[in-house]
Amino acid sequence: MHTEIFEIDIEVAENPYRYITFDLWVKGMWTMGEIGGGEMRECLVIEEEIFLNTRKDKLSNEDQVLIQKWIDTNHEAIRKMFAERIKKYED
């Protein structure tokens, strides 16, 4: 199991000059699994994607909602970032 932390900056849609910075904690691993018609292949399984509120600037409830919405709508981008990061362990 691999755990990686990514520093993420997102732009607030209502205010293009405002950004929210947070740490995204992703936990997962490569495993063998059945794909489609029974063919076994390696696949990436992500167990958890959560944001950490570890920064000294406190996040408002509105910011936390915006962050969770970003996580919920960017699963594929998160998977790609995570796969690229843990690739170093496979090499």
GIGI-V422298 format. One line per field, one symbol per residue. ss: DSSP state (~ for helix, > for strand, _ for the rest). psi: psi as a letter, one per 30 degrees, with the letter a starting at -180 (. if undefined). burial: b if it has 9 or more other ideal C-beta (glycine too) atoms within 8 Angstrom, else e. Layout:
ss: ???
psi: ???
burial: ???
This chain:
ss: _>>>>>>>>>>>__>>>>>>>>>>>>>>>>>>>>>___>>>>>>>>>>>>>>________~~~~~~~~~~~~~_~~~~~~~~~~~~~~~~_
psi: kkkkkkkkkkkkefjfgklkklkkkkkalklklkkcgfkklklkkjekjlkkiglfjkkleeeeeeeeeeeefheeeeeeeeeeefefff.
burial: ebebbbebebebeeeeeeebebbbbbbbeeeebeeeeeeeeebbbbeebebbeebeeebeeebbebbbebbeeebeebbebbbebbeeeee
